[in-house]
């Protein structure tokens, strides 16, 4: 029994993962939880800690935006809210797919800090107008402007992290923490929204979005960010615009990643677009229940992200990601059949399904940054991260409107069956596009290079055939198909 007397606790300085784990053992944290906490040691890096804080706060704001936007769409369009929200999210994807490569090409000559702060300020200024929307077209217009700014912010932010954290183990932990931060949109933000909705109208949730973007801008302003690595070659705007996508689509593991993005987006789009309609119309529950259902999806994603660093120490990325995609496709197919033949399951089982889908979704997407990092030179990383941002959202551009429109016209079961077929196609394609084994050191030759070319001299060979870590660049424009 506790008394009013203060009990001093001595906590040693933490210098390593082992020290970190030891502290939590001494504090009697349960072992199942303590084994995941060493990943937080990456927050000892001051620059990354500030960037992570900015990401968390901005995402808390966008999580409130997601909940409020769904409720606003339901108020304006009723049972057609799924179609409205699907269209709004499709417009978001158009901005991401079409404008992110253009923004990166323009921003290549700017300092990262200017890009990140400018994008945050534009997003905050746009979010101010969201509470005053009273027509569907206004939702579409403001979402386009807001997401155009995000198309500049997110790839620049993601490409900065591997330049800040050079060690692969630290970067892997950072990816898991980043995934956890994104899951705040589906877990903590909906929970916070549920609490706020008990005392205020959902229109006030948009104010949290504005505050989140402003605080994010202030945190970035006070952080010393590394400058972009300079490209030694002066490239035209057209070359800068297409370079990232050319590298991406010429790298087998990244083509496999694109197929896996389709598998994840197919199931994820159904959850994000149709949860509000299923919970409100089919289950007849209130706004708080919508937040709980989205929180179940986010909670599953967080559990997977916590487990991935240790799992990726033992298994290769391809096995983890492809296996998760296979299970996700199977669950989507089974759920679609159940919805069509039987109807919706009891509420607790529905939440368990959303939690499992969230876990598998996260297991597919979280390791993506590791693949991008090893597939590009430092000066090309911003372009390759932008290519991933654009191409992965092209998958969402397909699946978001399908989820909304098919859900309204064909019913939720049939919509999920169509999306599960897309998920299966993505999973099967990834296994064909991304070869098993995926060696980083590849034997190859350069029939187009003279024997005295600097690249051949670098590897001390007068023969054109040699071995090294293979990355698509100016000297390596195509992946070796043999040997």
Secondary structure, DSSP 8 states (H G I E B T S, - for coil): ---SS----------SHHHHHHHHHHTT--HHHHHHHGGGGGGGSHHHHHHHHHHHHHHHHHHHHHHHHHHHHHHHHGGGHHHHHHHHHHHHHHHHHHHHHHHHHHHTTS-HHHHHHHHHHHHHHHHTTGGG--SHHHHHHHHHHHHHHHHHHHHHHHHHHHHH--SHHHHHHHHHHHHHHHHTTTTHHHHHHHHHTTTS-GGGHHHHHHHHHHHHHHHHHTS--------SS---HHHHHHHHHHHHHT-HHHHHHHHHHHHHHHHHHHHHHHHHHIIIIIS---HHHHHHHHHHHHHHHHHHHHHHHHHHHHS-HHHHHHHHHHHHHHHHHHHHHHHHHT----HHHHHHHHHHHHHHHHHHHTTHHHHHHHTS-GGGHHHHHHHHHHHHHHHHHHHHHHHHHHHHHT-HHHHHHHHHHHHHHHHHHHHHHS-SS--SEEEEE-TTS-TT-HHHHHTT-SSSEEEEE---SSS--S--S--
